[in-house]
Amino acid sequence: MFGQPLGFRALRLDLYLPPREHPDPPLILFVHGGGWMRGHRGVLVPAYDDWRPGPFERAAAQGYAVASVSYRLSGEARFPAQLEDLAAARTWLTQHSGTYGFDADRTVLWGSSAGAHLACLLALSTPADGIVGVVDWFGPTDLLALADQAGPDPVGDPAADDSREARLLGAPPRNVPDLARRASPVTHVRGDAPPFLIVHGTADHHVPYRQSSDLAAALDRAGVAVRFRPVEGADHMWMNVEDPEPLFQEALDFARAVTAGAR
């Protein structure tokens, strides 16, 4: 347990440690998706559910400490509670890094979908000390633009009163524009942000592809090191991807590069 906000359930994280031949490993802090409404810290994305060993164990075997964290869902609390929970997890991990033997000053944030949104927000809207990289898998980045960018067959209407975004913010983004901007990573882009790896399927029906391309462009204009990679024909959560293993390994290779540079 890393925290228990007053009146809410205990918040927990799962910690995976590498073999002993990898002393003082860097840390990957993973944030799960689920539209801020659902999801579980035990799932990277469903495309990897049949992996044995699982993706977090595989990342640990390659020399990383991996912390996959819970946060309050939108049915429990509205934004910014989710960001506060992620910051609390980061603080707990920093305070306990000596106990578990990992290097919290070389932390890579990795999130999928709603979890990527929160990971990007943590890196961009709070002091980034010790955060050396961000892996953003198909995360929402501009809540005000979602409705205009939705494709011809979207899953959910961001402008609806019961949309995922409305549940997170308490109202559709257009009804609370100041809060929606505060909750949008693209609003917080700054030149001293850590490097980003952004990966998004071009056929995503849940989160418009432009959410990622626009963030990548904003980061590039600010002088941030960013690699943006479209995955042609892929839908959300790597649906339609025949072999998702290279996408997983690409994220770990990025983590290796940025953590090695921060040593």
N, C-alpha and C positions, 0 to 999 in steps of 0.2 A: 504494500500500500504506500503510495507517495503523497496522498492527500485525502481529506474528507471535508469538502465545503459544507458549511453549516446548513443543516437541513437536507443534505443530499447523501447519496450512497458513497461508500468508500471508492476511491479511484485507485486502480492498480495498473501495474506494468509487468510485462514478461521480459526477463533478462536472459539473453543467450550469450555465453562466454566462449571464446575460442580455446583450442587446446593450449597446453602450457608452453609449447614451443613458440607461441606468439605473445611475448610479454608486452605489457603496456599498450594494448591494442587501441586503435581509434574506435569511436562510438558512432553507430548508426542509430538515430532516433526515428522510429517509423510511426506514422499516423495513419490509421485506417480510414477508408471511405465509407459511404453509405448515405450520402445526401444529408449529412448531419443528423439524420433521423434514426439510423440503424447502423449495423456493422459491429465488428468485433476485432479486438487487437490480435487475435490468433490468425487472422486472414490477411495475407499480403494483397492478392486479388484472387477471385475464384479460379482463374486460369491455372493456378498453381496448387489447387487443393489436393490433387492426386500425387503430388511429389512426395517421395519417401527416400531420404529425409526431406522435411519441408524446407521452404525457402529461407526461413530465419536460421535454421540449423546449418544450411549450406553456406549462408553468409558468414556465420561464426566459424565454420571450418576453414574459410579463406582468410581468417585472421582479424575478424571484426567482433567487437562487442555489439550486440543488437538489443535495443530496448524498444519494445512495441507497447504503446501506451493507450489507455482508455481516456475518455473525456466525456463530459456531460453532453448528452444528445439534446436535440432541440425540443423534445417532449419533456425534458427535465428543466432546461434553462435556456434562455435566449443569449445571443451574442452580446457581449464578448466573453461569456462564461467559458466557451470552448477554448478560446485563446489563453485565458487565464489558467485553465487546467494544463494546457501544454507547457506554458511557462513554469508552472509549479513542478511538472515532471522534469523539466530541464534543470531546475534548481535542485531537486532531490538527487538527480543523477550526478550533478556536479559535486554536491556535498558528500556523496557516497562513492565517488570514483576510486578513492584510496582503498576502501574496504573491498571492492570487487576487482580492483587492479586494471582499470581501463583509463584512457586519457580523454577526459571530457573537454579538454581544450582543442581536441581535434574531432569535432562532432559534425556529422553530415545528417541533415534533416531529409527524410524521404517520406513522401506521402502519395496516396492515390486518391483521385477525385476530391471529395470534400476534405480528406486528410491532406492532400497536396495544397489545397486552399489554405488550411491552417498552418502547414509547414512554411509556405511562402510568407504568410502574414507574420509568423514568429521571426523569420529571418529579416524581414523588411521593416517591420514596425516597432521592433524592440532592439536594444543593444545586441549586436551580433557577436560579442566576445566569445571566442571558442567555437563558433559556428563557421566552418570552413567551406561548406558546400551545401547545395540544395538539389534534390532530385524531385522534380515535379512531373508526376504522371497524370495527365489530363485533368488538371485541377481548374475549377472556376476562379477567375482572376479579376473580373470586372462585373459585379453583380448588377449594376445599372444597365449594362449593355446586353445582358443575357437575352432579354425578350426580343430585341432587334436582331440578334445574331442567330436565333434559333432557326434550324433548317426546316425543310418542308414536312418532315415527319418527326418532330421532337418528342421525347419522353417527358411529359409534364410541361406546363405553361408557367414560366417564371412570373408572369403577371397575375396569376390566379391567387385568390386569397388563401388557398390551402397549399400553395406550392412549397417545395423544399426551402426555397429562399425566404418565403413569407414566414414559415415556421421558425426559421433561424432568427430572423430580424424582428418578428412580431407583426409584420405587414409586408406586402409586396415591395420590392426595392424602390419602385417609382414613387411609392407613397411616403417613403422615409429616405430621401436621397442622401442626406448627410450621413446617416448611419450606414447606408449601402456603400458610400464612398469609403467610410472608415473601415468597413469590412472587406474592402477590395484590395488585394495585393498590388494591383497596378497603380493605385493611388500613392503607395508608399515607396516606390522605386527610388533608390538613391545610389550615388556613384560609388559608395564604399561597401556596397552589398557583396556578399560572398559569391563565388561562381555558381552558375545554375546549369543543370541539365534538364531540359524540358522535352518531354516526349508525348505525342498526342496522335491518336488515330484520325485519319482524314474523313472517316465515315461515322464519327461519334454522334449518336442520337441523343445522348444525355447532356453532355457539355460541349458546346460548339467549339469546333477546331480553332476558330479565331480567338477564343479566350487565351489560348497558349501562344498563338502567333503574335498577338498584340502585346502580351507581356514580354515575349522575347525581344520584340522590336523596341519596347520601352527600356528594357535593360541594356540593350546594345547602344541606344542613344545616350544613356547615362554613363557609358564606359565600363559596364559590368561584363565580365567574361561570361558568355552564355552560349551554350550549344543547343540549338533547337532542331529536333529531328521528327519530321512527320512519319507516321507509319501508314503507308498507303493502304486504303481499304479497311483499316481496323476500326471496329466499333469500340464502345466503352468497355473498360476492364479487360481489354485485349480479346474481346470476342471477335471471331473471324480470323484470329491469328493462329496459324497451324502449329507453329513452334514458338512459344513465348520465351524459351530459354535465352536466346541472344539478347532480348530486352532486359532480362534480369541481370545477365552478365555485364551488359553495357553500364548499368547503374553501379555495379560493384567496381568496375574498372574506373569509372568517374570518381567514385569514393576513394579508391586507391590513389589516384593521381592527386586529388586535392588534399588528402590527409598527408601524403608523402611530402608535398610542397610546404605544409604547415609544420612539419616536425622541427 
